[in-house]
Every structure is written in C-alpha cells, then in structure tokens.
Amino acid sequence: MSNSDLTADDRGRLIAEVRARVEMEQWFGADVYPADAAAHTPAAARPAAKPAPAAVAEDPEKRRELEVLRSAVEACRQCGLCETRTNVVFGAGKSDARLIFVGEAPGRDEDKQGEPFVGRAGKVLTKMIAAMGLKREEIYIGNILKCRPPDNRTPTLEEMAVCLPHILRQIKIIQPEVVCALGATALKGLLSDPRASIGRMRGKFIAWQGIKLMPTYHPAYLLRSPGEKHKTWEDLQKIVAELGLPLPDRSGPG
C-alpha cells in the first residue's frame, strides 16, 4: 500500500504512533520497545541524562526493623508458594525512602536473584525512576507477594491475604510520603478492594493510611502496550510535584 492509498485517519494514526514511539523512547529508552522502534528515533533527539540528587543517609533504626521483618518473611511458610519459590523477594531500597513502588509479585528473574524488578519489567521501572530524576537506591521497591506464583500467574486471594501484612509493615516502617501502586493487583491488594480498577483510578491521588497513593500501570503492561506510556508519565509527574522535587529539564510526552 502506498501513502496515496492511506486515508486521512490512517495517516493520522501512523503519525501519532511514530510520535509516541519517539517521545516514549526519550523517557523510557529503546530497549523496552520492539526491535524496530529505535529506527524511528534520531540519535540527536535523545536527551542527555541529568545527575540524580545525592543520596541521604538512612535511618539506622528503620533499617534494623526492616532486617528483623526480612528474617520473619524468609521463614514464612503460611502458603504453598514457599514450596515452589527459589528465593523470597523481600524488597529493596532506602529504609526511609519518601517514595515506595509496590508491584504484584516476583517473576522468574526476581525469584532467581531474590531482588524485585530485575527482569524486563524492571528495566522499564528503572527508566521510569530515572525519568523522575531519581535513582533506584533513593526509593523503595516491594511487591504484594514475596514469593513467585508458579508460571507467573495472578496471586490468589488467599495468597494475597497471607502476604499483604508484610508489605503493609514495610510501608509502616519506612513511612513514605507517596506509595505508587503498579498495576491492578497491587492496587486491589493495598486497598483490599477486588473492584479497584487501574483504568478508572490511575492518575489521581488516593488518601490511604495517611499516605498519598498513586495508581499507575505496571511496567509489564507497558511492555505489551507502549502506547499507554504517556499516561504513566503523567502519573509520575504528579508524584514528582507532590514530593516537591525538580522535574528533569526535558520535553516530556505531549
């Protein structure tokens, strides 16, 4: 099909898709796109990364409390996932972080390494954090479940009920200003509401246990639906503003 065969609507959709890919690569990087995506982005269009703020010393008492909790979680055998896991994935980051990201559950890579968000979705999350002008070591990352469900299936209600107190305790110890729920499972778990919807609730702060809760899309979803990344960036900008941090000097998605 030649360009002359395209309707005005078709041309508009193609232009919008290319523009979205270019803008999203600037924020999230080419390696989270299909292999052909980088060809659409001129190298000169990619902004240089800005240095993140210097890390602040951690609260030693909070770190001690987290390590005590980690020992308890690693000894947990309250559901069947303890039989199939390779490692407990407790969480990682600053013990007094101002921002916590909460995901669903460990995947294969996380189960092998014992660290949260280290696979393909983890690369997206790292780029999301960098786009905010932060580093992973300046925030905290955890999951609703500490053990990987077989075949990366969605956690059951029983598994979530057993494991949820762990992430709630982590949040209570750290006392962040903002919690970002990544995806529907994290949102439903934190709110204890099976009807909670990311599509309906993302982009708006929710008052939750004295903390601002921001729901947004899970990085794994963004790998499948890169066209939704501009909405995630809108959500991240609101978190940056809420924390009173300077937004990196870049032309974000329009």
MIKOLFI-228265 format. One record per atom (N, C-alpha, C, O): residue in three letters; x, y, z. Coordinates in pm, whole numbers, padded with zeros to 5 digits, always signed. Example, Ala and Ser with C-alpha at 12.3 -4.5 7.8 and 13.67 -1.06 7.14 Angstrom:
// MIKOLFI-228265
ala+01319-00569+00780
ala+01230-00450+00780
ala+01320-00330+00780
ala+01424-00332+00846
ser+01285-00225+00708
ser+01367-00106+00714
ser+01290+00003+00787
ser+01341+00114+00804
This chain:
// MIKOLFI-228265
met+00085-00119+00000
met+00000+00000+00000
met+00088+00124+00000
met+00181+00132+00080
ser+00061+00222-00088
ser+00139+00344-00093
ser+00075+00449-00003
ser-00037+00433+00045
asn+00150+00559+00019
asn+00097+00665+00103
asn-00032+00722+00046
asn-00120+00765+00121
ser-00042+00723-00089
ser-00161+00780-00151
ser-00285+00696-00125
ser-00397+00746-00138
asp-00266+00566-00088
asp-00380+00478-00059
asp-00432+00496+00082
asp-00541+00447+00114
leu-00358+00567+00168
leu-00399+00583+00307
leu-00505+00692+00319
leu-00499+00794+00251
thr-00599+00667+00406
thr-00697+00771+00436
thr-00635+00872+00531
thr-00528+00848+00587
ala-00702+00983+00547
ala-00652+01085+00641
ala-00644+01029+00782
ala-00550+01059+00856
asp-00742+00947+00820
asp-00741+00887+00954
asp-00622+00793+00970
asp-00557+00792+01074
asp-00594+00712+00863
asp-00481+00619+00867
asp-00350+00696+00884
asp-00266+00660+00966
arg-00335+00801+00806
arg-00211+00881+00816
arg-00197+00943+00955
arg-00088+00948+01011
gly-00310+00989+01009
gly-00306+01049+01142
gly-00264+00948+01248
gly-00187+00979+01339
arg-00317+00823+01234
arg-00281+00720+01332
arg-00133+00683+01321
arg-00065+00665+01423
leu-00082+00673+01198
leu+00059+00639+01179
leu+00150+00748+01235
leu+00249+00719+01303
ile+00116+00873+01207
ile+00196+00985+01258
ile+00195+00984+01411
ile+00299+01003+01475
ala+00077+00961+01468
ala+00066+00959+01614
ala+00147+00846+01674
ala+00209+00862+01779
glu+00148+00728+01607
glu+00223+00614+01658
glu+00373+00641+01656
glu+00443+00613+01754
val+00421+00695+01545
val+00564+00726+01536
val+00603+00832+01640
val+00705+00820+01707
arg+00519+00935+01653
arg+00550+01040+01750
arg+00552+00983+01892
arg+00639+01017+01972
ala+00456+00895+01921
ala+00452+00835+02055
ala+00576+00752+02082
ala+00630+00754+02193
arg+00621+00677+01981
arg+00740+00595+01999
arg+00864+00681+02025
arg+00946+00650+02111
val+00875+00790+01948
val+00990+00880+01966
val+00988+00940+02106
val+01089+00940+02176
glu+00872+00991+02146
glu+00863+01055+02277
glu+00887+00955+02390
glu+00955+00986+02487
met+00830+00834+02377
met+00845+00736+02483
met+00988+00685+02493
met+01036+00655+02603
glu+01058+00675+02379
glu+01198+00632+02386
glu+01280+00734+02462
glu+01372+00698+02536
gln+01248+00863+02443
gln+01323+00966+02513
gln+01313+00948+02664
gln+01407+00978+02738
trp+01196+00898+02708
trp+01178+00883+02853
trp+01212+00745+02904
trp+01269+00732+03012
phe+01179+00641+02828
phe+01191+00506+02880
phe+01297+00422+02812
phe+01326+00312+02858
gly+01357+00472+02703
gly+01468+00402+02639
gly+01424+00305+02532
gly+01311+00255+02534
ala+01514+00280+02436
ala+01481+00197+02320
ala+01470+00050+02355
ala+01400-00024+02286
asp+01537+00005+02462
asp+01542-00139+02488
asp+01412-00195+02541
asp+01400-00317+02555
val+01313-00109+02571
val+01184-00161+02615
val+01084-00166+02499
val+00967-00197+02520
tyr+01129-00137+02379
tyr+01045-00140+02262
tyr+01072-00264+02177
tyr+01174-00330+02196
pro+00983-00296+02085
pro+01017-00396+01984
pro+01142-00354+01908
pro+01179-00237+01910
ala+01206-00449+01842
ala+01337-00426+01782
ala+01337-00314+01679
ala+01441-00250+01659
asp+01225-00288+01615
asp+01225-00188+01509
asp+01205-00046+01561
asp+01214+00049+01484
ala+01180-00031+01691
ala+01141+00100+01741
ala+01254+00201+01733
ala+01231+00318+01702
ala+01377+00159+01759
ala+01489+00253+01762
ala+01509+00320+01628
ala+01561+00432+01621
ala+01468+00254+01520
ala+01488+00310+01387
ala+01406+00437+01367
ala+01436+00516+01278
his+01303+00457+01450
his+01217+00574+01435
his+01270+00696+01508
his+01215+00805+01493
thr+01377+00681+01587
thr+01421+00790+01673
thr+01560+00836+01636
thr+01655+00760+01652
pro+01577+00959+01586
pro+01710+01012+01559
pro+01791+01021+01688
pro+01737+01056+01793
ala+01920+00988+01680
ala+02005+00991+01800
ala+02008+01130+01861
ala+02014+01144+01983
ala+02003+01233+01776
ala+02012+01369+01828
ala+01890+01407+01911
ala+01896+01503+01988
ala+01780+01332+01896
ala+01658+01365+01969
ala+01659+01313+02111
ala+01572+01348+02191
arg+01757+01230+02145
arg+01760+01169+02277
arg+01827+01262+02377
arg+01944+01298+02358
pro+01756+01302+02483
pro+01814+01397+02576
pro+01919+01332+02664
pro+01911+01213+02694
ala+02018+01412+02705
ala+02120+01360+02796
ala+02062+01347+02936
ala+01982+01430+02979
ala+02103+01241+03006
ala+02054+01218+03141
ala+02112+01322+03236
ala+02228+01363+03222
lys+02030+01364+03332
lys+02077+01458+03432
lys+02115+01382+03558
lys+02055+01279+03588
pro+02214+01431+03633
pro+02252+01361+03755
pro+02140+01365+03857
pro+02072+01466+03872
ala+02121+01253+03927
ala+02017+01246+04029
ala+02066+01312+04158
ala+02186+01328+04177
pro+01973+01351+04245
pro+02014+01412+04371
pro+02099+01317+04453
pro+02086+01195+04443
ala+02186+01374+04535
ala+02272+01292+04620
ala+02187+01215+04721
ala+02089+01269+04773
ala+02224+01092+04748
ala+02151+01009+04842
ala+02171+01061+04984
ala+02276+01115+05018
val+02067+01045+05066
val+02071+01088+05205
val+02094+00966+05292
val+02044+00857+05262
ala+02168+00983+05400
ala+02196+00872+05491
ala+02067+00811+05543
ala+01970+00882+05569
glu+02066+00679+05557
glu+01947+00608+05601
glu+01928+00618+05752
glu+02021+00647+05827
asp+01805+00591+05793
asp+01771+00584+05934
asp+01809+00445+05985
asp+01750+00346+05942
pro+01906+00434+06075
pro+01954+00302+06119
pro+01848+00220+06191
pro+01847+00098+06181
glu+01758+00286+06264
glu+01654+00212+06335
glu+01554+00151+06238
glu+01510+00038+06256
lys+01519+00225+06133
lys+01429+00171+06032
lys+01495+00054+05958
lys+01429-00045+05927
arg+01624+00067+05929
arg+01694-00042+05861
arg+01695-00166+05948
arg+01679-00277+05899
arg+01715-00147+06080
arg+01714-00263+06171
arg+01577-00329+06173
arg+01567-00452+06168
glu+01470-00249+06179
glu+01335-00304+06179
glu+01306-00381+06050
glu+01243-00486+06053
leu+01353-00328+05937
leu+01331-00398+05811
leu+01405-00531+05807
leu+01354-00629+05754
glu+01525-00535+05864
glu+01601-00661+05864
glu+01536-00765+05954
glu+01538-00884+05924
val+01478-00720+06065
val+01404-00812+06152
val+01284-00868+06075
val+01256-00988+06081
leu+01213-00780+06005
leu+01098-00824+05925
leu+01143-00918+05814
leu+01075-01016+05785
arg+01255-00888+05750
arg+01306-00975+05644
arg+01327-01117+05696
arg+01290-01214+05629
ser+01385-01131+05812
ser+01409-01263+05870
ser+01278-01337+05891
ser+01269-01458+05867
ala+01175-01266+05937
ala+01045-01329+05958
ala+00983-01372+05826
ala+00925-01481+05817
val+00995-01288+05724
val+00937-01320+05593
val+01009-01440+05531
val+00945-01527+05471
glu+01140-01444+05544
glu+01216-01556+05486
glu+01184-01689+05554
glu+01203-01795+05495
ala+01134-01683+05676
ala+01096-01805+05748
ala+00949-01840+05728
ala+00903-01943+05777
cys+00875-01755+05656
cys+00731-01775+05640
cys+00699-01900+05558
cys+00759-01925+05453
arg+00604-01978+05608
arg+00557-02097+05537
arg+00404-02107+05547
arg+00349-02215+05565
gln+00339-01992+05536
gln+00195-01988+05558
gln+00113-02019+05434
gln-00009-02035+05443
cys+00178-02028+05317
cys+00104-02069+05198
cys+00192-02159+05112
cys+00311-02172+05139
gly+00133-02220+05010
gly+00204-02318+04930
gly+00317-02262+04846
gly+00398-02339+04795
leu+00324-02130+04830
leu+00431-02072+04747
leu+00569-02095+04807
leu+00670-02090+04736
cys+00575-02120+04938
cys+00705-02147+04999
cys+00766-02277+04946
cys+00887-02296+04956
glu+00683-02365+04890
glu+00731-02493+04838
glu+00788-02480+04697
glu+00869-02562+04655
thr+00748-02377+04625
thr+00788-02365+04484
thr+00885-02250+04459
thr+00944-02243+04351
arg+00903-02162+04555
arg+00992-02047+04535
arg+01138-02091+04536
arg+01174-02193+04595
thr+01222-02012+04469
thr+01366-02027+04482
thr+01419-01936+04591
thr+01499-01976+04674
asn+01372-01811+04588
asn+01411-01712+04689
asn+01291-01629+04730
asn+01201-01605+04649
val+01288-01587+04854
val+01196-01483+04897
val+01246-01350+04839
val+01365-01320+04844
val+01154-01272+04784
val+01189-01140+04731
val+01130-01037+04826
val+01015-00995+04810
phe+01209-00997+04924
phe+01159-00915+05033
phe+01129-00772+04988
phe+01022-00719+05019
gly+01221-00711+04917
gly+01209-00571+04878
gly+01348-00510+04883
gly+01441-00570+04937
ala+01363-00391+04827
ala+01495-00329+04822
ala+01482-00178+04813
ala+01387-00126+04756
gly+01580-00109+04872
gly+01584+00036+04862
gly+01613+00101+04995
gly+01656+00036+05090
lys+01588+00231+05002
lys+01616+00310+05123
lys+01517+00279+05233
lys+01397+00266+05208
ser+01567+00268+05354
ser+01481+00237+05468
ser+01394+00356+05508
ser+01296+00339+05579
asp+01430+00477+05462
asp+01349+00594+05492
asp+01313+00668+05363
asp+01312+00791+05358
ala+01283+00591+05259
ala+01250+00649+05129
ala+01123+00732+05137
ala+01031+00700+05212
arg+01119+00838+05058
arg+00998+00920+05050
arg+00896+00860+04955
arg+00779+00897+04957
leu+00940+00766+04871
leu+00854+00707+04769
leu+00874+00556+04766
leu+00987+00508+04765
ile+00763+00483+04765
ile+00767+00337+04752
ile+00686+00296+04629
ile+00573+00342+04610
phe+00744+00210+04546
phe+00671+00146+04438
phe+00631+00006+04484
phe+00714-00068+04538
val+00506-00031+04463
val+00456-00163+04502
val+00403-00233+04378
val+00312-00183+04311
gly+00460-00349+04347
gly+00416-00429+04234
gly+00332-00547+04278
gly+00285-00553+04391
glu+00316-00642+04187
glu+00227-00756+04210
glu+00297-00869+04283
glu+00263-00903+04397
ala+00397-00929+04218
ala+00465-01046+04272
ala+00595-01066+04195
ala+00608-01016+04084
pro+00691-01139+04251
pro+00815-01167+04179
pro+00788-01251+04053
pro+00696-01332+04049
gly+00871-01229+03951
gly+00869-01313+03832
gly+00987-01409+03835
gly+01050-01428+03939
arg+01016-01469+03721
arg+01123-01569+03714
arg+01258-01510+03752
arg+01331-01568+03832
asp+01293-01394+03694
asp+01423-01334+03722
asp+01435-01291+03868
asp+01539-01307+03931
glu+01326-01237+03921
glu+01327-01192+04059
glu+01341-01311+04154
glu+01412-01304+04254
asp+01271-01420+04122
asp+01278-01541+04204
asp+01420-01598+04206
asp+01466-01648+04309
lys+01489-01590+04092
lys+01626-01641+04084
lys+01724-01554+04163
lys+01814-01606+04228
gln+01707-01422+04156
gln+01803-01331+04216
gln+01766-01283+04356
gln+01850-01231+04429
gly+01639-01301+04393
gly+01596-01256+04524
gly+01582-01105+04536
gly+01581-01051+04647
glu+01570-01036+04422
glu+01557-00891+04420
glu+01434-00853+04337
glu+01403-00921+04239
pro+01364-00744+04374
pro+01245-00705+04300
pro+01278-00632+04170
pro+01375-00557+04163
phe+01197-00654+04068
phe+01203-00581+03941
phe+01344-00579+03882
phe+01405-00473+03868
val+01393-00697+03848
val+01524-00707+03783
val+01515-00762+03641
val+01617-00768+03572
gly+01397-00802+03596
gly+01380-00854+03461
gly+01345-00743+03363
gly+01381-00627+03385
arg+01277-00777+03255
arg+01242-00677+03153
arg+01155-00567+03210
arg+01177-00449+03181
ala+01056-00604+03290
ala+00971-00502+03352
ala+01053-00415+03447
ala+01026-00296+03462
gly+01153-00475+03510
gly+01240-00399+03599
gly+01319-00293+03526
gly+01343-00185+03580
lys+01360-00323+03403
lys+01431-00222+03322
lys+01341-00103+03294
lys+01385+00011+03295
val+01214-00132+03268
val+01119-00022+03244
val+01104+00061+03371
val+01105+00184+03365
leu+01089-00006+03485
leu+01074+00067+03611
leu+01196+00153+03639
leu+01183+00267+03683
thr+01315+00100+03614
thr+01438+00177+03636
thr+01436+00304+03551
thr+01476+00410+03599
lys+01391+00295+03427
lys+01384+00411+03339
lys+01274+00509+03385
lys+01288+00630+03370
met+01167+00455+03440
met+01063+00541+03495
met+01120+00624+03611
met+01096+00744+03621
ile+01194+00556+03698
ile+01254+00624+03813
ile+01355+00729+03767
ile+01358+00841+03820
ala+01437+00694+03669
ala+01536+00788+03616
ala+01468+00909+03552
ala+01516+01022+03565
ala+01356+00885+03484
ala+01283+00997+03423
ala+01234+01096+03527
ala+01214+01214+03497
met+01215+01048+03650
met+01172+01135+03759
met+01289+01211+03821
met+01270+01295+03909
gly+01412+01181+03774
gly+01530+01245+03830
gly+01581+01176+03953
gly+01652+01236+04034
leu+01546+01048+03970
leu+01584+00972+04089
leu+01664+00848+04050
leu+01678+00815+03932
lys+01717+00781+04152
lys+01785+00653+04135
lys+01711+00548+04217
lys+01641+00580+04313
arg+01727+00421+04176
arg+01659+00314+04248
arg+01697+00311+04396
arg+01612+00282+04480
glu+01823+00341+04427
glu+01866+00334+04566
glu+01809+00447+04652
glu+01824+00445+04774
glu+01742+00544+04589
glu+01681+00653+04664
glu+01536+00627+04699
glu+01477+00701+04778
ile+01478+00523+04641
ile+01338+00491+04669
ile+01332+00347+04724
ile+01436+00285+04745
tyr+01212+00296+04746
tyr+01197+00158+04792
tyr+01103+00085+04697
tyr+01006+00143+04649
ile+01132-00041+04672
ile+01052-00122+04580
ile+01013-00251+04649
ile+01098-00321+04704
gly+00885-00284+04645
gly+00837-00409+04703
gly+00723-00465+04620
gly+00687-00410+04516
asn+00666-00574+04667
asn+00554-00640+04598
asn+00447-00682+04698
asn+00473-00695+04818
ile+00327-00704+04648
ile+00220-00758+04731
ile+00258-00897+04781
ile+00238-00928+04898
leu+00312-00982+04693
leu+00361-01114+04732
leu+00513-01114+04738
leu+00579-01045+04661
lys+00567-01192+04831
lys+00712-01205+04845
lys+00766-01328+04774
lys+00888-01344+04761
cys+00679-01415+04727
cys+00721-01538+04658
cys+00655-01544+04521
cys+00543-01495+04503
arg+00724-01604+04426
arg+00673-01611+04289
arg+00562-01715+04276
arg+00581-01831+04314
pro+00446-01676+04223
pro+00344-01775+04189
pro+00391-01857+04068
pro+00450-01800+03976
pro+00367-01987+04065
pro+00410-02069+03950
pro+00358-02012+03819
pro+00243-01972+03808
asp+00448-02010+03717
asp+00413-01962+03583
asp+00370-01816+03583
asp+00302-01770+03490
asn+00409-01744+03685
asn+00375-01600+03695
asn+00225-01574+03691
asn+00181-01468+03645
arg+00148-01668+03740
arg+00003-01647+03741
arg-00034-01537+03840
arg+00046-01499+03925
thr-00157-01486+03828
thr-00206-01384+03920
thr-00219-01443+04060
thr-00268-01555+04075
pro-00177-01372+04163
pro-00192-01422+04300
pro-00337-01452+04334
pro-00428-01382+04290
thr-00357-01557+04413
thr-00492-01587+04461
thr-00527-01495+04577
thr-00439-01433+04636
leu-00656-01488+04609
leu-00699-01406+04722
leu-00639-01457+04852
leu-00604-01378+04940
glu-00626-01589+04865
glu-00567-01647+04986
glu-00420-01607+04999
glu-00375-01568+05106
glu-00346-01616+04889
glu-00205-01579+04892
glu-00187-01431+04927
glu-00098-01395+05004
met-00272-01348+04870
met-00263-01205+04898
met-00297-01176+05044
met-00231-01093+05107
ala-00397-01244+05097
ala-00437-01221+05236
ala-00325-01260+05332
ala-00303-01193+05433
val-00254-01368+05300
val-00145-01415+05386
val-00025-01320+05379
val+00037-01291+05481
cys+00007-01272+05259
cys+00131-01197+05238
cys+00116-01046+05255
cys+00215-00977+05282
leu-00005-00994+05239
leu-00025-00849+05243
leu+00030-00782+05369
leu+00086-00673+05359
pro+00015-00843+05488
pro+00069-00776+05608
pro+00217-00742+05599
pro+00262-00648+05664
his+00293-00818+05520
his+00437-00791+05510
his+00465-00657+05443
his+00543-00577+05494
ile+00401-00632+05327
ile+00425-00505+05258
ile+00365-00389+05339
ile+00420-00279+05339
leu+00253-00414+05407
leu+00195-00309+05490
leu+00289-00273+05605
leu+00301-00157+05642
arg+00355-00374+05660
arg+00451-00348+05767
arg+00573-00272+05713
arg+00624-00182+05779
gln+00618-00308+05594
gln+00730-00235+05533
gln+00693-00087+05516
gln+00773+00001+05547
ile+00574-00062+05466
ile+00530+00076+05445
ile+00522+00150+05578
ile+00559+00267+05587
lys+00473+00082+05681
lys+00461+00146+05814
lys+00599+00181+05870
lys+00616+00286+05932
ile+00697+00093+05849
ile+00833+00119+05898
ile+00895+00236+05823
ile+00951+00327+05884
ile+00885+00234+05691
ile+00951+00334+05608
ile+00883+00471+05617
ile+00949+00575+05613
gln+00750+00470+05628
gln+00672+00594+05638
gln+00698+00688+05520
gln+00741+00801+05540
pro+00671+00642+05399
pro+00692+00728+05282
pro+00584+00835+05273
pro+00481+00828+05340
glu+00609+00933+05190
glu+00507+01034+05162
glu+00412+00988+05052
glu+00294+01024+05051
val+00465+00908+04959
val+00385+00860+04846
val+00412+00712+04823
val+00526+00667+04829
val+00305+00637+04797
val+00315+00499+04750
val+00257+00494+04610
val+00147+00543+04587
cys+00331+00434+04517
cys+00283+00418+04380
cys+00248+00271+04358
cys+00336+00185+04362
ala+00121+00244+04335
ala+00074+00108+04310
ala+00089+00077+04162
ala+00028+00143+04078
leu+00171-00023+04130
leu+00197-00060+03992
leu+00104-00173+03949
leu+00130-00290+03978
gly-00002-00138+03883
gly-00092-00240+03829
gly-00211-00271+03918
gly-00217-00230+04034
ala-00306-00345+03860
ala-00433-00371+03927
ala-00419-00455+04053
ala-00484-00428+04153
thr-00333-00558+04049
thr-00319-00645+04166
thr-00266-00568+04285
thr-00317-00583+04396
ala-00164-00485+04263
ala-00110-00404+04373
ala-00216-00310+04427
ala-00227-00293+04549
leu-00293-00248+04339
leu-00396-00155+04383
leu-00505-00228+04462
leu-00545-00182+04569
lys-00552-00341+04410
lys-00655-00417+04480
lys-00606-00465+04615
lys-00681-00464+04713
gly-00480-00508+04621
gly-00426-00557+04746
gly-00414-00447+04850
gly-00459-00464+04963
leu-00355-00334+04813
leu-00336-00226+04908
leu-00469-00170+04958
leu-00482-00135+05076
leu-00567-00161+04869
leu-00697-00107+04908
leu-00789-00214+04966
leu-00896-00182+05018
ser-00747-00341+04956
ser-00834-00453+04997
ser-00970-00442+04929
ser-01074-00460+04990
asp-00965-00412+04800
asp-01086-00392+04721
asp-01071-00463+04587
asp-01000-00413+04500
pro-01136-00580+04569
pro-01123-00653+04442
pro-01184-00581+04324
pro-01162-00621+04210
arg-01259-00475+04349
arg-01321-00400+04239
arg-01235-00282+04193
arg-01269-00215+04096
ala-01126-00257+04261
ala-01041-00143+04226
ala-00989-00159+04083
ala-00948-00268+04043
ser-00992-00052+04007
ser-00958-00056+03865
ser-00850+00047+03833
ser-00866+00166+03861
ile-00739+00002+03774
ile-00635+00094+03731
ile-00688+00188+03624
ile-00662+00309+03629
gly-00762+00135+03527
gly-00814+00219+03419
gly-00900+00332+03470
gly-00899+00442+03414
arg-00975+00307+03576
arg-01065+00408+03631
arg-00998+00498+03734
arg-01036+00614+03749
met-00897+00446+03805
met-00844+00516+03922
met-00704+00574+03903
met-00659+00653+03986
arg-00633+00536+03795
arg-00496+00585+03779
arg-00496+00736+03756
arg-00592+00795+03706
gly-00384+00796+03795
gly-00367+00938+03770
gly-00422+01029+03877
gly-00411+01151+03866
lys-00485+00971+03983
lys-00542+01053+04090
lys-00491+01002+04224
lys-00494+00882+04251
phe-00445+01092+04308
phe-00400+01052+04441
phe-00518+01005+04525
phe-00627+01062+04521
ile-00493+00899+04600
ile-00593+00845+04692
ile-00537+00860+04833
ile-00423+00822+04859
ala-00617+00916+04923
ala-00576+00924+05063
ala-00587+00785+05124
ala-00695+00726+05130
trp-00473+00733+05171
trp-00468+00594+05217
trp-00372+00582+05335
trp-00252+00602+05321
gln-00427+00551+05451
gln-00347+00531+05571
gln-00250+00648+05598
gln-00136+00627+05639
gly-00298+00768+05574
gly-00216+00886+05599
gly-00110+00911+05493
gly-00022+00995+05512
ile-00118+00838+05381
ile-00018+00846+05273
ile-00092+00877+05143
ile-00208+00841+05127
lys-00024+00944+05051
lys-00080+00965+04918
lys-00050+00841+04833
lys+00066+00804+04815
leu-00154+00776+04782
leu-00140+00657+04698
leu-00172+00692+04554
leu-00280+00741+04524
met-00077+00667+04463
met-00097+00693+04321
met-00098+00562+04243
met+00005+00494+04236
pro-00211+00524+04186
pro-00214+00405+04100
pro-00166+00439+03959
pro-00198+00545+03906
thr-00089+00349+03900
thr-00049+00365+03760
thr-00029+00227+03699
thr-00043+00126+03767
tyr+00003+00224+03571
tyr+00018+00096+03502
tyr+00145+00023+03545
tyr+00246+00084+03578
his+00137-00109+03545
his+00252-00193+03576
his+00349-00189+03458
his+00305-00188+03343
pro+00481-00186+03485
pro+00578-00185+03374
pro+00560-00301+03276
pro+00585-00284+03156
ala+00517-00418+03323
ala+00495-00530+03231
ala+00383-00498+03133
ala+00388-00539+03017
tyr+00282-00426+03179
tyr+00173-00385+03090
tyr+00225-00287+02985
tyr+00183-00292+02869
leu+00317-00200+03024
leu+00372-00103+02930
leu+00456-00171+02822
leu+00466-00120+02711
leu+00516-00285+02854
leu+00587-00362+02752
leu+00491-00414+02646
leu+00525-00420+02528
arg+00371-00450+02689
arg+00270-00501+02595
arg+00196-00388+02524
arg+00152-00403+02411
ser+00183-00275+02592
ser+00104-00163+02539
ser+00184-00033+02550
ser+00150+00053+02631
pro+00290-00017+02469
pro+00375+00102+02481
pro+00302+00233+02456
pro+00347+00340+02499
gly+00189+00226+02387
gly+00113+00348+02363
gly+00055+00411+02488
gly+00011+00526+02485
glu+00053+00336+02600
glu-00001+00388+02726
glu+00105+00455+02812
glu+00075+00503+02921
lys+00230+00459+02764
lys+00336+00512+02848
lys+00320+00660+02878
lys+00362+00707+02983
his+00258+00734+02786
his+00240+00877+02812
his+00151+00899+02934
his+00169+00997+03006
lys+00054+00807+02957
lys-00032+00820+03075
lys+00048+00794+03202
lys+00029+00861+03304
thr+00137+00695+03195
thr+00222+00667+03311
thr+00310+00787+03342
thr+00329+00822+03458
trp+00365+00850+03238
trp+00449+00967+03261
trp+00371+01079+03328
trp+00424+01150+03413
glu+00245+01096+03289
glu+00162+01197+03355
glu+00150+01166+03504
glu+00156+01257+03587
asp+00132+01038+03538
asp+00120+00999+03678
asp+00250+01024+03754
asp+00248+01072+03867
leu+00362+00993+03691
leu+00492+01013+03757
leu+00519+01160+03781
leu+00576+01197+03883
gln+00480+01244+03687
gln+00499+01388+03706
gln+00423+01439+03828
gln+00471+01527+03900
lys+00305+01382+03852
lys+00227+01423+03969
lys+00297+01381+04098
lys+00293+01454+04197
ile+00361+01265+04095
ile+00435+01221+04213
ile+00554+01313+04239
ile+00578+01352+04353
val+00628+01348+04133
val+00742+01439+04146
val+00696+01572+04207
val+00761+01627+04296
ala+00584+01623+04158
ala+00532+01750+04210
ala+00491+01737+04355
ala+00516+01826+04436
glu+00427+01626+04389
glu+00383+01604+04528
glu+00502+01599+04624
glu+00492+01646+04737
leu+00613+01543+04578
leu+00733+01534+04661
leu+00813+01664+04661
leu+00911+01677+04734
gly+00771+01759+04580
gly+00841+01887+04574
gly+00978+01878+04511
gly+01067+01957+04543
leu+00996+01781+04420
leu+01125+01762+04354
leu+01128+01835+04220
leu+01024+01853+04157
pro+01245+01878+04176
pro+01255+01941+04044
pro+01238+01839+03934
pro+01299+01732+03939
leu+01157+01870+03836
leu+01140+01780+03723
leu+01260+01793+03630
leu+01302+01905+03600
pro+01316+01681+03584
pro+01428+01690+03490
pro+01394+01779+03371
pro+01281+01777+03323
asp+01491+01854+03324
asp+01470+01953+03218
asp+01465+01883+03083
asp+01562+01883+03007
arg+01349+01822+03057
arg+01329+01754+02929
arg+01192+01789+02875
arg+01103+01829+02950
ser+01176+01773+02745
ser+01043+01794+02686
ser+00970+01662+02691
ser+00991+01576+02606
gly+00886+01646+02789
gly+00816+01519+02809
gly+00712+01494+02703
gly+00690+01580+02617
pro+00648+01380+02708
pro+00545+01346+02610
pro+00433+01448+02608
pro+00392+01500+02712
gly+00385+01477+02489
gly+00279+01574+02475
gly+00142+01512+02491
gly+00041+01582+02482
